[in-house]
C-alpha cells in the first residue's frame, strides 16, 4: 500500500511540474506582449532630452529600435520555450536568468521607441509564437542543442546589433549606449551557454536561422 501511494505521488509530480512550467510560460508571454514591465537596470546613456535628432533621423532610429525590440520579444519567447521543455533544472534556471536580463533590453527598446514618438511592431504576437515554438523544439531535443541555440542566436544578434550601431546617427548617443549594453549582454549569454555545454549546430541550422531573421527584420522595420 505504501509503495502504491509513493508511486501515485511520483506519478502526479510530473504532470504538476509540467502544468506549473506551462503556467509560467503563459505568464511570461502575457508580460512580454501586454504588460509594461520596468527594467531592473536603468537605461544606459544620457537622458532623452539631451539628444536632438531631425525628424528623418528619429524615424530611421525608430525603425532600427523596432527591429531590436522584436528581437527581444523573440528572445523572451525562445528562452521560455526552451525552459518549458528542457530536461534539467540547472539549464532551466540558466535560461530563466538570461531571460531576466533580456527583459531589460525589452524595456529599454520600448522606452526609447516611445521617446522617439514611435511604436513597437504590430506583429509581436506572431514573432513570439514562432520563436516560442522553435525554443520548445530545441529544448525537447536536448540540453546541449538547446544551449547551442542560445549560443548561435546570441552570436547572430550580436552581429546584427553591430550593424545597427553603424547605422545610428552620431548624435543619438542614448540609443548607441543602449545597443552597446545589449551587445555586451548577448556576448555574455553566448559565452555562458558554451561554458554549460552548448553544442555547435549543424551548418544548415545557422543558415536557416539567419534567413528567418532577415525576413523578420525586413518586415518588423515597417510593421
C-alpha positions in Angstrom: 0.0 0.0 0.0 2.8 2.4 1.0 4.6 1.6 -2.3 1.4 2.3 -4.3 1.0 5.7 -2.6 4.6 6.6 -3.3 4.2 5.7 -6.9 1.0 7.6 -7.1 2.6 10.7 -5.7 5.5 10.3 -8.0 3.1 9.9 -10.9 1.3 13.1 -10.0 4.5 15.1 -9.7 5.4 15.2 -13.4 2.0 16.5 -14.6 2.0 19.0 -11.8 5.5 20.2 -12.7 4.6 20.4 -16.4 1.5 22.4 -15.6 3.5 24.8 -13.4 6.0 25.3 -16.2 3.2 25.9 -18.7 1.6 28.5 -16.4 5.0 30.2 -16.1 5.3 30.2 -19.9 1.8 31.7 -20.3 2.6 34.4 -17.7 5.8 35.3 -19.5 4.0 35.6 -22.8 1.4 38.0 -21.3 4.1 40.1 -19.6 6.1 40.3 -22.8 3.3 41.2 -25.1 0.9 43.1 -23.0 2.5 44.4 -19.8 4.9 47.2 -19.3 7.4 45.6 -17.0 10.1 48.2 -15.9 13.7 47.4 -16.4 15.7 46.2 -13.4 18.6 48.3 -14.6 18.4 52.0 -15.6 18.7 52.6 -19.4 22.3 53.4 -20.3 23.4 56.7 -21.9 22.3 60.3 -21.4 18.7 61.4 -20.9 16.4 61.6 -23.9 16.0 65.4 -23.5 19.8 65.8 -24.1 19.5 64.3 -27.6 18.5 66.3 -30.6 17.5 64.5 -33.8 15.9 65.6 -37.0 12.6 64.1 -38.0 14.2 61.9 -40.6 16.9 60.7 -38.1 14.3 60.0 -35.4 12.3 57.9 -38.0 15.3 55.9 -39.0 16.3 55.2 -35.4 12.7 54.2 -34.7 12.9 51.6 -37.5 16.1 50.2 -36.1 14.9 50.1 -32.5 11.6 48.5 -33.5 13.6 45.6 -35.0 15.7 45.4 -31.9 12.6 45.3 -29.8 11.2 42.4 -31.9 14.5 40.7 -31.3 14.0 40.9 -27.6 10.4 39.7 -27.9 11.8 36.7 -29.7 14.5 36.2 -27.1 11.9 36.0 -24.3 9.9 33.5 -26.4 12.9 31.4 -27.3 14.0 31.2 -23.6 10.6 30.4 -22.4 10.0 27.7 -25.0 13.3 26.1 -24.1 12.6 26.4 -20.3 9.3 24.6 -20.8 10.8 21.5 -22.5 14.4 21.3 -21.3 15.5 18.3 -19.4 17.4 19.6 -16.4 16.5 22.1 -13.7 20.0 23.7 -13.8 19.6 24.6 -17.5 16.1 25.8 -16.9 17.4 28.1 -14.2 20.1 29.4 -16.5 17.6 30.1 -19.3 15.3 32.0 -16.9 18.2 34.1 -15.6 19.2 35.0 -19.1 15.6 35.9 -19.9 15.6 38.2 -16.9 18.5 40.2 -18.4 16.9 40.2 -21.8 13.8 41.7 -20.2 15.8 44.8 -19.5 16.6 45.0 -23.2 12.8 44.7 -24.0 12.0 47.6 -21.6 14.9 49.8 -22.8 14.0 49.5 -26.5 10.3 50.0 -25.8 11.0 53.1 -23.8 13.4 54.5 -26.4 10.7 54.0 -29.1 8.3 56.0 -27.0 10.8 58.8 -26.5 11.2 58.9 -30.3 7.4 59.0 -30.8 7.4 55.6 -32.4 5.8 52.2 -31.8 6.6 48.6 -31.4 5.9 46.0 -34.1 2.2 45.2 -34.7 3.2 41.6 -35.3 4.8 40.9 -32.0 2.3 38.1 -31.1 3.3 36.3 -34.3 7.0 36.8 -33.7 6.6 35.5 -30.1 4.7 32.4 -31.2 7.2 31.4 -33.8 10.2 31.9 -31.5 8.5 30.0 -28.7 7.8 27.0 -31.0 11.5 26.9 -32.1 12.6 27.1 -28.4 10.3 24.3 -27.3 11.6 22.0 -30.1 15.2 22.8 -29.2 14.6 22.2 -25.6 13.0 18.9 -26.3 15.9 17.6 -28.4 18.3 18.0 -25.5 20.1 20.5 -23.3 23.3 20.6 -25.5 21.2 21.5 -28.5 19.1 24.0 -26.5 22.2 25.8 -25.3 23.6 25.6 -28.8 20.6 27.6 -30.0 21.3 30.1 -27.3 24.9 30.4 -28.4 24.1 30.7 -32.1 21.2 33.1 -31.5 23.3 35.4 -29.4 26.1 35.4 -31.9 23.8 36.4 -34.7 22.1 39.0 -32.5 25.5 40.5 -31.6 26.4 40.8 -35.2 23.0 42.3 -36.0 23.4 44.9 -33.3 26.9 45.8 -34.6 25.2 46.7 -37.9 22.7 48.9 -36.1 25.5 50.7 -34.3 27.0 51.6 -37.6 23.6 52.8 -38.9 22.8 55.1 -35.9 23.1 58.9 -36.3 26.2 60.1 -34.5 24.1 62.4 -32.4 22.0 59.6 -30.9 24.3 58.7 -28.1 21.4 57.4 -26.0 20.4 54.7 -28.5 24.0 53.9 -29.0 24.6 53.3 -25.3 21.5 51.1 -25.1 22.6 48.9 -28.0 26.1 48.7 -26.8 25.0 47.3 -23.4 22.6 44.9 -25.2 25.5 43.7 -27.3 27.7 43.1 -24.2 24.9 41.1 -22.5 24.3 39.0 -25.7 28.0 38.1 -25.8 27.9 37.1 -22.1 24.9 34.9 -22.7 26.6 33.1 -25.6 29.7 32.6 -23.5 27.7 31.2 -20.6 25.9 28.8 -22.9 29.2 27.5 -24.2 30.5 27.0 -20.7 27.4 25.0 -19.8 28.0 22.6 -22.7 26.4 24.1 -25.8 26.9 22.0 -28.9 27.7 23.6 -32.3 24.6 23.4 -34.5 25.0 21.6 -37.9 25.7 24.1 -40.8 22.2 24.2 -42.3 20.6 25.4 -39.0 22.5 28.7 -38.5 21.9 29.5 -42.2 18.2 28.9 -41.7 18.2 31.0 -38.6 19.8 33.9 -40.5 17.3 33.5 -43.3 14.4 33.7 -40.8 16.0 36.7 -39.1 16.3 38.5 -42.4 12.6 38.1 -43.0 11.7 39.2 -39.5 13.9 42.3 -39.6 12.7 43.3 -43.1 9.0 43.1 -42.1 9.4 44.5 -38.5 11.2 47.5 -39.7 7.9 48.9 -41.1 5.1 46.8 -39.5 
